[in-house]
């Protein structure tokens, strides 16, 4: 109890000393991994933001460059309108002016207010908003001037330059009239003023767009540098987290793993040593069990010898008595014969004594020879453990006969019910050992406080198996004892020299030698019943 208490306290101390640091290490490891995950997510978001900014900046720069190109196209178109009188050229210049003005307005609105389709967020900085505000008047003047030109030239924009009757005199005259009309319409003072405004304001517009592009580029570069600083900070943060984890988490974990591996190797070696000791102990127990089996077999043989000696002494004693009687009468008859006083009656009397004595001697010597032959067979079966053919009924009788030395001193009876022609191909020595152990258990345990008991052995064949039922009407076996009855060295008579291997040997012999199985059923006060089932002929 003291040792158990010390082990319990030691285990609790190890739990308190080991579990808490392990939990702290696990929590620290989880926190470190979470921080690494957050840093990785933040780095990913920063990279995505940088990519989006670069894409947006590229679009803005491209669109700003297109605005410069469109303003130049507006100026060129306006100059072509003033310097040409050909209807086709004027119509093309008006169409180009119309398309350029439309794209210029859409792009300007996208740059100022944003456009999701173009990837423009519309969140311009204060400086860019200020630049757009400064450029607003110039933009308005250019677009309004373009609108005034389009108002005068709108009727001629969608008009076809070539018709089917263009080669006829009437068609040629109509074409010349149309050229005069569009030329006159575009030579109005208002158109000339609008063209002058576009040409004059183009330089300011280009200069303003250059400033806006430069500001966009500077802001993109600044954002890029900020993003790179954030990425650098996140990178060094991740390195710092890894370093801290390596110092305060992974290093202690590695040390604990190393300690655990050392402990495991030590435990493994201890286990190997313990296993070797157990194997050695098992070998010793097996040797001891074999020695006990040999002792028990010798005890059984000794009991058989004692029984057979008593049984053989009786017919031999009767034979000796008959031979002595015959010897005495033979001497008397020989004396009378030599004296010449022999009579007929003496001849008849001697003849009767001789015949009776010879018959008695022959019968008893035959009985003694049978007893000795049975004993010899039982002894051979016990010592050699050889497989052979034998008659079950006769062998059961021989077993009971061999146990007469034990049964003769009691009032117990053994009844055998077995067919006369039941032949087996098995191990009779094992069967003898099984039944002799069962009979001895009944005599020692079952009939301990019973003067007159009955042992009944029933044998019958079912298909290719033998069902052997051994039962007595003794005191029975308790339910607790039934659970461990077949265990080795279990006995209730240890103080009286019991070895506790009898029933264990029974189960072992039934299963290994006879190739069968044994089942026990018993109730306290109602005797015991062993059901043994094994094949008639063992497989080769």
C-alpha positions as CSV (number, residue, x, y, z in Angstrom):
1,X,0.0,0.0,0.0
2,X,2.8,2.4,0.8
3,X,4.5,1.7,-2.4
4,X,1.3,2.2,-4.3
5,X,0.7,5.5,-2.6
6,X,4.3,6.6,-3.4
7,X,3.8,5.7,-7.1
8,X,0.5,7.5,-7.2
9,X,2.1,10.7,-5.7
10,X,5.0,10.4,-8.1
11,X,2.7,10.1,-11.0
12,X,0.6,13.1,-9.9
13,X,3.8,15.1,-9.5
14,X,5.0,14.1,-13.0
15,X,1.6,15.1,-14.4
16,X,1.7,18.5,-12.7
17,X,5.3,19.0,-13.8
18,X,5.0,17.7,-17.4
19,X,1.4,18.4,-18.5
20,X,1.4,22.1,-17.8
21,X,4.6,22.9,-19.8
22,X,3.3,20.7,-22.6
23,X,0.0,22.7,-22.6
24,X,1.9,26.0,-22.7
25,X,4.1,24.7,-25.6
26,X,1.0,23.6,-27.5
27,X,-0.8,27.0,-26.9
28,X,2.4,28.8,-27.9
29,X,2.7,26.7,-31.0
30,X,-0.9,27.4,-31.9
31,X,-0.4,31.2,-31.3
32,X,2.8,31.2,-33.4
33,X,1.1,29.4,-36.3
34,X,-1.9,31.8,-36.1
35,X,0.5,34.7,-36.3
36,X,2.3,33.2,-39.2
37,X,-1.0,32.6,-40.9
38,X,-2.1,36.2,-40.3
39,X,1.3,37.5,-41.6
40,X,0.9,35.4,-44.7
41,X,-2.7,36.6,-45.3
42,X,-1.6,40.2,-44.8
43,X,1.3,39.7,-47.2
44,X,-1.0,38.2,-49.7
45,X,-3.5,41.1,-49.4
46,X,-0.6,43.6,-49.7
47,X,0.6,41.9,-52.9
48,X,-3.0,41.9,-54.3
49,X,-3.4,45.5,-53.4
50,X,-0.1,46.3,-55.1
51,X,-1.2,44.4,-58.2
52,X,-4.5,46.2,-58.3
53,X,-2.8,49.6,-57.9
54,X,-0.4,48.8,-60.6
55,X,-3.2,47.7,-62.9
56,X,-5.2,50.8,-62.1
57,X,-2.2,53.1,-62.5
58,X,-1.4,51.5,-65.9
59,X,-5.0,52.0,-67.0
60,X,-5.0,55.6,-65.8
61,X,-1.7,56.4,-67.5
62,X,-3.0,54.8,-70.8
63,X,-6.2,56.6,-70.6
64,X,-4.5,59.9,-69.9
65,X,-2.2,59.3,-72.8
66,X,-5.3,58.6,-75.0
67,X,-6.8,61.9,-73.8
68,X,-3.7,63.7,-75.1
69,X,-4.0,61.9,-78.4
70,X,-7.8,62.7,-78.7
71,X,-7.2,66.4,-78.0
72,X,-4.6,66.3,-80.9
73,X,-7.1,64.6,-83.2
74,X,-9.7,67.2,-82.3
75,X,-7.3,69.9,-83.3
76,X,-6.3,68.2,-86.6
77,X,-10.0,67.5,-87.5
78,X,-10.8,71.2,-86.8
79,X,-8.0,72.3,-89.0
80,X,-9.1,70.0,-91.8
81,X,-12.6,71.4,-91.6
82,X,-11.3,75.0,-92.2
83,X,-8.7,74.2,-94.8
84,X,-10.7,71.8,-97.2
85,X,-13.8,72.3,-99.3
86,X,-14.2,68.6,-100.5
87,X,-17.4,67.1,-99.1
88,X,-15.8,63.6,-98.5
89,X,-12.9,65.2,-96.5
90,X,-15.2,67.5,-94.6
91,X,-17.6,64.6,-93.8
92,X,-14.7,62.4,-92.6
93,X,-13.3,65.3,-90.5
94,X,-16.7,65.9,-89.0
95,X,-17.1,62.1,-88.2
96,X,-13.6,61.9,-86.7
97,X,-14.4,65.1,-84.7
98,X,-17.6,63.5,-83.5
99,X,-16.1,60.2,-82.4
100,X,-13.0,61.8,-80.8
101,X,-15.2,64.2,-78.8
102,X,-17.4,61.3,-77.6
103,X,-14.4,59.2,-76.5
104,X,-12.8,62.3,-74.9
105,X,-15.9,62.9,-72.7
106,X,-16.3,59.2,-71.7
107,X,-12.6,58.9,-70.8
108,X,-12.6,62.2,-68.9
109,X,-15.7,61.2,-66.9
110,X,-14.0,57.8,-66.1
111,X,-10.8,59.4,-64.9
112,X,-12.7,61.9,-62.7
113,X,-15.6,59.7,-61.3
114,X,-14.2,56.2,-61.9
115,X,-15.4,53.2,-64.0
116,X,-15.6,49.6,-62.8
117,X,-15.5,48.2,-66.3
118,X,-12.2,49.9,-66.9
119,X,-10.8,49.1,-63.5
120,X,-10.8,52.7,-62.3
121,X,-11.7,53.2,-58.6
122,X,-12.6,56.9,-59.0
123,X,-10.9,57.7,-55.6
124,X,-8.5,60.3,-56.8
125,X,-6.2,62.0,-54.4
126,X,-6.7,65.7,-53.5
127,X,-3.8,66.7,-55.7
128,X,-5.2,65.0,-58.8
129,X,-8.7,66.4,-58.1
130,X,-7.1,69.8,-57.9
131,X,-5.4,69.3,-61.2
132,X,-8.6,68.1,-62.9
133,X,-10.4,71.2,-61.4
134,X,-7.7,73.4,-62.9
135,X,-8.1,71.7,-66.3
136,X,-11.9,71.8,-66.1
137,X,-12.3,75.2,-67.9
138,X,-10.0,74.2,-70.7
139,X,-11.8,70.8,-71.1
140,X,-15.2,72.6,-71.1
141,X,-14.0,75.1,-73.8
142,X,-12.6,72.4,-76.0
143,X,-15.7,70.2,-75.8
144,X,-18.1,73.2,-76.2
145,X,-16.2,74.3,-79.3
146,X,-16.4,70.9,-80.7
147,X,-20.1,70.8,-80.1
148,X,-20.6,74.1,-81.9
149,X,-18.7,72.7,-84.9
150,X,-20.8,69.5,-84.9
151,X,-24.0,71.6,-84.7
152,X,-23.2,73.2,-88.1
153,X,-21.9,70.0,-89.6
154,X,-24.4,67.4,-88.1
155,X,-26.7,67.3,-91.2
156,X,-23.7,66.3,-93.4
157,X,-22.1,63.6,-91.1
158,X,-24.3,60.6,-92.1
159,X,-24.6,61.7,-95.7
160,X,-23.1,59.3,-98.3
161,X,-20.2,60.6,-100.3
162,X,-20.9,58.4,-103.4
163,X,-24.4,57.6,-104.9
164,X,-25.6,55.4,-107.8
165,X,-26.2,58.5,-110.0
166,X,-23.0,60.2,-109.2
167,X,-21.8,59.8,-112.8
168,X,-24.8,61.4,-114.4
169,X,-24.9,65.1,-115.1
170,X,-27.7,65.6,-112.6
171,X,-25.8,63.6,-109.9
172,X,-22.6,65.6,-110.6
173,X,-24.5,68.9,-110.3
174,X,-26.1,67.6,-107.0
175,X,-22.7,66.7,-105.6
176,X,-21.3,70.1,-106.4
177,X,-24.2,71.7,-104.8
178,X,-23.7,69.5,-101.6
179,X,-20.0,70.5,-101.5
180,X,-21.0,74.1,-101.7
181,X,-23.6,73.6,-98.9
182,X,-21.2,71.9,-96.4
183,X,-18.4,74.3,-97.3
184,X,-20.6,77.3,-96.7
185,X,-22.0,75.7,-93.4
186,X,-18.5,75.2,-92.1
187,X,-17.2,78.6,-93.1
188,X,-19.4,80.3,-90.7
189,X,-17.7,82.7,-88.2
190,X,-18.9,80.7,-85.3
191,X,-17.2,77.5,-86.7
192,X,-14.0,79.5,-87.3
193,X,-14.1,80.8,-83.7
194,X,-14.7,77.3,-82.3
195,X,-11.8,75.9,-84.4
196,X,-9.6,78.7,-83.1
197,X,-10.6,77.9,-79.5
198,X,-9.8,74.2,-79.9
199,X,-6.4,74.9,-81.5
200,X,-5.6,77.6,-78.8
201,X,-6.7,75.4,-75.8
202,X,-5.0,72.2,-77.1
203,X,-1.7,73.2,-75.7
204,X,-3.1,74.0,-72.2
205,X,-5.0,70.7,-72.3
206,X,-1.9,68.7,-73.2
207,X,0.1,70.4,-70.5
208,X,-2.6,69.7,-67.9
209,X,-2.9,66.1,-68.9
210,X,0.9,65.8,-68.6
211,X,0.8,67.1,-65.1
212,X,-2.0,64.7,-64.2
213,X,0.0,61.8,-65.7
214,X,3.0,62.8,-63.8
215,X,1.0,63.1,-60.5
216,X,-0.5,59.6,-61.2
217,X,2.9,58.2,-61.8
218,X,4.3,59.8,-58.6
219,X,1.4,58.6,-56.5
220,X,1.7,55.1,-57.9
221,X,5.4,55.0,-57.1
222,X,4.7,56.2,-53.6
223,X,2.0,53.6,-53.1
224,X,4.4,50.9,-54.5
225,X,7.1,52.0,-52.0
226,X,4.6,51.9,-49.1
227,X,3.5,48.4,-50.2
228,X,7.1,47.3,-50.4
229,X,7.7,48.6,-46.9
230,X,4.7,46.7,-45.6
231,X,5.9,43.6,-47.3
232,X,9.4,44.0,-45.9
233,X,7.9,44.6,-42.4
234,X,5.7,41.5,-42.8
235,X,8.7,39.5,-44.0
236,X,10.8,40.4,-41.1
237,X,7.9,39.8,-38.7
238,X,7.5,36.3,-40.1
239,X,11.2,35.7,-39.6
240,X,11.0,37.0,-36.1
241,X,8.0,34.8,-35.3
242,X,9.8,31.8,-36.8
243,X,12.9,32.6,-34.7
244,X,10.8,33.0,-31.5
245,X,9.0,29.7,-32.2
246,X,12.3,28.0,-32.9
247,X,13.8,29.3,-29.6
248,X,10.8,28.9,-27.3
249,X,8.6,26.3,-28.9
250,X,10.4,24.0,-31.3
251,X,13.6,23.8,-29.3
252,X,11.8,22.7,-26.1
253,X,9.7,20.3,-28.2
254,X,12.8,18.8,-29.8
255,X,14.3,18.4,-26.3
256,X,11.1,16.8,-25.1
257,X,11.0,14.5,-28.1
258,X,14.6,13.6,-27.5
259,X,13.9,12.9,-23.8
260,X,10.8,10.9,-24.8
261,X,12.8,8.9,-27.3
262,X,15.5,8.2,-24.8
263,X,12.8,7.1,-22.3
264,X,11.2,5.0,-25.0
265,X,14.5,3.3,-25.8
266,X,15.1,2.7,-22.1
267,X,11.6,1.3,-21.7
268,X,12.1,-0.8,-24.8
269,X,15.3,-2.3,-23.4
270,X,13.5,-2.8,-20.0
271,X,10.7,-4.5,-21.9
272,X,13.1,-6.7,-23.8
273,X,14.8,-7.6,-20.5
274,X,11.4,-8.2,-18.9
275,X,10.3,-10.3,-21.9
276,X,13.4,-12.4,-21.7
277,X,12.8,-12.9,-17.9
278,X,9.2,-13.8,-18.6
279,X,10.2,-16.3,-21.3
280,X,12.7,-17.8,-19.0
281,X,10.1,-18.0,-16.3
282,X,7.6,-19.5,-18.7
283,X,10.1,-22.1,-19.7
284,X,10.7,-22.9,-16.1
285,X,6.9,-23.1,-15.5
286,X,6.6,-25.3,-18.5
287,X,9.3,-27.6,-17.3
288,X,7.7,-27.6,-13.8
289,X,4.4,-28.4,-15.4
290,X,5.9,-31.2,-17.4
291,X,7.6,-32.5,-14.3
292,X,4.2,-32.3,-12.4
293,X,2.6,-34.2,-15.3
294,X,5.3,-36.8,-15.1
295,X,4.8,-37.0,-11.3
296,X,1.0,-37.3,-11.8
297,X,1.4,-39.9,-14.4
298,X,3.8,-41.9,-12.1
299,X,1.3,-41.4,-9.3
300,X,-1.5,-42.8,-11.5
301,X,0.7,-45.7,-12.6
302,X,1.6,-46.3,-8.9
303,X,-2.1,-46.3,-8.1
304,X,-2.7,-48.7,-11.0
305,X,0.2,-50.9,-9.9
306,X,-1.3,-51.0,-6.4
307,X,-4.7,-51.9,-7.7
308,X,-3.4,-54.5,-10.2
309,X,-1.1,-56.0,-7.5
310,X,-4.1,-56.5,-5.2
311,X,-6.3,-57.9,-8.0
312,X,-3.5,-60.2,-9.3
313,X,-2.7,-61.4,-5.8
314,X,-6.2,-62.9,-5.4
315,X,-6.1,-65.3,-8.4
316,X,-2.5,-66.1,-7.8
317,X,-3.2,-66.9,-4.1
318,X,-6.1,-69.1,-5.1
319,X,-3.9,-70.9,-7.7
320,X,-1.2,-71.5,-5.1
321,X,-3.8,-72.9,-2.7
322,X,-5.1,-75.2,-5.4
323,X,-1.6,-76.3,-6.3
324,X,-0.7,-77.0,-2.7
325,X,-3.9,-79.1,-2.3
326,X,-3.1,-81.0,-5.5
327,X,0.5,-81.5,-4.2
328,X,-0.7,-82.9,-0.9
329,X,-3.1,-85.4,-2.5
330,X,-0.5,-86.4,-5.1
331,X,2.0,-87.3,-2.2
332,X,-0.6,-89.3,-0.4
333,X,-1.6,-91.1,-3.6
334,X,2.1,-91.7,-4.5
335,X,2.8,-93.3,-1.0
336,X,-0.2,-95.6,-1.3
337,X,0.9,-96.5,-4.8
338,X,4.4,-97.5,-3.6
339,X,3.0,-99.4,-0.6
340,X,0.6,-101.3,-2.9
341,X,-2.4,-100.3,-0.7
342,X,-4.1,-98.2,-3.3
343,X,-7.8,-98.8,-3.9
344,X,-10.3,-97.8,-6.5
345,X,-11.9,-95.2,-4.2
346,X,-8.5,-93.6,-3.7
347,X,-8.1,-93.4,-7.5
348,X,-11.5,-91.8,-7.9
349,X,-10.9,-89.3,-5.0
350,X,-7.5,-88.3,-6.4
351,X,-8.9,-87.9,-9.9
352,X,-11.6,-85.5,-8.6
353,X,-9.1,-83.4,-6.6
354,X,-6.7,-83.2,-9.5
355,X,-9.3,-82.1,-12.0
356,X,-10.8,-79.5,-9.7
357,X,-7.4,-78.2,-8.7
358,X,-6.1,-78.0,-12.3
359,X,-9.3,-76.1,-13.4
360,X,-8.9,-73.7,-10.5
361,X,-5.3,-73.1,-11.2
362,X,-5.9,-72.5,-14.9
363,X,-8.8,-70.1,-14.3
364,X,-7.0,-68.0,-11.8
365,X,-3.7,-67.9,-13.8
366,X,-5.7,-66.9,-16.8
367,X,-7.4,-64.1,-14.8
368,X,-4.0,-63.0,-13.5
369,X,-2.6,-63.0,-17.1
370,X,-5.5,-60.8,-18.2
371,X,-5.0,-58.4,-15.4
372,X,-1.3,-58.2,-16.1
373,X,-1.9,-57.7,-19.9
374,X,-4.4,-54.9,-19.2
375,X,-2.0,-53.2,-16.8
376,X,0.8,-53.6,-19.4
377,X,-1.4,-51.9,-22.0
378,X,-2.4,-49.1,-19.7
379,X,1.3,-48.6,-18.7
380,X,2.4,-48.5,-22.3
381,X,-0.4,-46.0,-23.2
382,X,0.7,-43.8,-20.3
383,X,4.4,-43.9,-21.0
384,X,4.5,-43.9,-24.8
385,X,1.4,-41.7,-25.7
386,X,1.1,-43.6,-29.0
387,X,-1.9,-43.4,-31.3
388,X,-3.7,-46.7,-31.9
389,X,-7.0,-48.5,-32.6
390,X,-8.9,-49.6,-29.5
391,X,-12.4,-50.6,-28.3
392,X,-13.8,-47.7,-26.2
393,X,-16.0,-49.9,-24.0
394,X,-13.2,-52.3,-23.2
395,X,-10.8,-49.5,-22.5
396,X,-13.3,-47.7,-20.2
397,X,-13.6,-51.0,-18.2
398,X,-9.9,-51.3,-18.0
399,X,-9.6,-47.7,-16.7
400,X,-12.2,-48.4,-13.9
401,X,-10.5,-51.7,-13.2
402,X,-7.2,-49.9,-12.8
403,X,-8.9,-47.4,-10.4
404,X,-10.2,-50.2,-8.2
405,X,-7.4,-49.6,-5.6
406,X,-9.0,-46.2,-4.9
407,X,-12.6,-47.3,-5.4
408,X,-12.4,-50.4,-3.2
409,X,-11.9,-48.4,0.0
410,X,-15.1,-46.5,-0.6
411,X,-18.8,-47.2,-1.2
412,X,-18.9,-45.2,-4.4
413,X,-19.9,-46.8,-7.7
414,X,-18.9,-46.3,-11.3
415,X,-21.4,-47.0,-14.0
416,X,-20.5,-47.2,-17.7
417,X,-22.9,-47.0,-20.6
418,X,-21.1,-47.5,-23.9
419,X,-21.8,-49.5,-27.1
420,X,-19.8,-52.7,-27.2
421,X,-18.6,-52.2,-30.9
422,X,-17.4,-48.6,-30.7
423,X,-13.9,-48.6,-32.1
424,X,-11.6,-45.5,-32.0
425,X,-8.4,-44.4,-33.7
426,X,-6.9,-42.0,-31.1
427,X,-4.7,-41.7,-28.1
428,X,-5.9,-44.0,-25.3
429,X,-3.2,-42.8,-22.9
430,X,-4.7,-39.3,-23.1
431,X,-8.2,-40.7,-22.5
432,X,-7.0,-42.7,-19.5
433,X,-5.3,-39.6,-18.0
434,X,-8.5,-37.6,-18.5
435,X,-10.9,-40.1,-16.9
436,X,-8.5,-41.0,-14.1
437,X,-8.2,-37.3,-13.2
438,X,-12.0,-36.9,-13.3
439,X,-12.5,-39.9,-11.1
440,X,-9.9,-38.8,-8.6
441,X,-11.5,-35.3,-8.5
442,X,-14.8,-36.9,-7.8
443,X,-13.4,-39.0,-5.0
444,X,-11.4,-36.1,-3.5
445,X,-13.6,-33.1,-4.0
446,X,-17.1,-34.2,-5.2
447,X,-17.6,-36.9,-2.6
448,X,-15.7,-35.2,0.2
449,X,-18.6,-35.4,2.7
450,X,-20.6,-38.1,0.9
451,X,-20.3,-41.8,1.9
452,X,-22.0,-43.3,-1.1
453,X,-21.8,-41.6,-4.5
454,X,-22.3,-42.5,-8.1
455,X,-20.1,-41.8,-11.1
456,X,-21.7,-42.3,-14.5
457,X,-19.8,-42.4,-17.8
458,X,-21.9,-42.3,-21.0
459,X,-20.4,-42.6,-24.4
460,X,-22.1,-42.5,-27.8
461,X,-21.2,-41.7,-31.4
462,X,-22.7,-38.8,-33.3
463,X,-21.7,-38.8,-36.9
464,X,-17.9,-38.7,-36.8
465,X,-17.5,-37.6,-33.2
466,X,-17.7,-39.2,-29.8
467,X,-19.7,-37.6,-27.1
468,X,-18.4,-38.7,-23.7
469,X,-20.4,-37.5,-20.7
470,X,-18.8,-37.8,-17.3
471,X,-21.0,-36.9,-14.3
472,X,-21.3,-37.5,-10.6
473,X,-23.9,-36.7,-7.9
474,X,-21.4,-35.0,-5.6
475,X,-21.4,-31.6,-4.0
476,X,-20.9,-29.7,-7.3
477,X,-18.7,-26.7,-8.0
478,X,-19.4,-23.0,-7.1
479,X,-19.9,-20.5,-9.9
480,X,-16.8,-18.6,-9.0
481,X,-14.7,-21.7,-9.1
482,X,-16.1,-22.7,-12.5
483,X,-14.6,-19.5,-14.0
484,X,-11.1,-20.6,-13.1
485,X,-11.4,-24.4,-12.9
486,X,-9.4,-25.0,-16.1
487,X,-6.6,-22.5,-15.1
488,X,-3.2,-24.0,-14.3
489,X,-2.4,-24.4,-10.6
490,X,-5.9,-23.6,-9.4
491,X,-6.8,-25.8,-6.4
492,X,-8.8,-25.8,-3.2
493,X,-6.6,-28.4,-1.6
494,X,-3.2,-26.6,-1.7
495,X,-2.7,-27.2,2.0
496,X,-3.2,-30.9,1.4
497,X,-0.7,-31.2,-1.4
498,X,-3.0,-30.4,-4.4
499,X,-1.1,-29.3,-7.5
500,X,-4.0,-27.6,-9.3
501,X,-3.1,-28.9,-12.7
502,X,-5.6,-31.8,-12.9
503,X,-8.4,-30.0,-14.7
504,X,-5.9,-27.9,-16.7
505,X,-4.3,-31.2,-17.9
506,X,-7.8,-32.5,-18.8
507,X,-8.6,-29.5,-21.0
508,X,-5.1,-29.5,-22.6
509,X,-5.3,-33.3,-23.4
510,X,-8.9,-33.0,-24.8
511,X,-7.9,-30.1,-27.1
512,X,-4.4,-31.1,-28.2
513,X,-4.3,-34.9,-28.0
514,X,-7.9,-35.8,-28.8
515,X,-8.6,-32.8,-31.0
516,X,-11.8,-32.0,-29.2
517,X,-13.4,-29.7,-26.7
518,X,-14.6,-30.0,-23.1
519,X,-17.5,-28.1,-21.4
520,X,-18.4,-27.9,-17.8
521,X,-21.8,-27.5,-16.2
522,X,-22.5,-27.7,-12.5
523,X,-24.6,-26.3,-9.7
524,X,-23.6,-26.3,-6.0
525,X,-25.1,-29.4,-4.3
526,X,-26.2,-31.0,-7.7
527,X,-23.0,-32.7,-8.8
528,X,-20.9,-32.0,-11.8
529,X,-21.1,-32.7,-15.6
530,X,-18.2,-32.7,-18.1
531,X,-19.2,-33.0,-21.8
532,X,-16.2,-34.1,-23.9
533,X,-16.6,-34.2,-27.6
534,X,-13.8,-35.5,-29.9
535,X,-13.4,-37.2,-33.3
536,X,-13.7,-41.0,-33.7
537,X,-10.6,-41.0,-35.9
538,X,-8.0,-38.3,-35.9
539,X,-6.8,-36.8,-39.1
540,X,-3.3,-38.0,-40.2
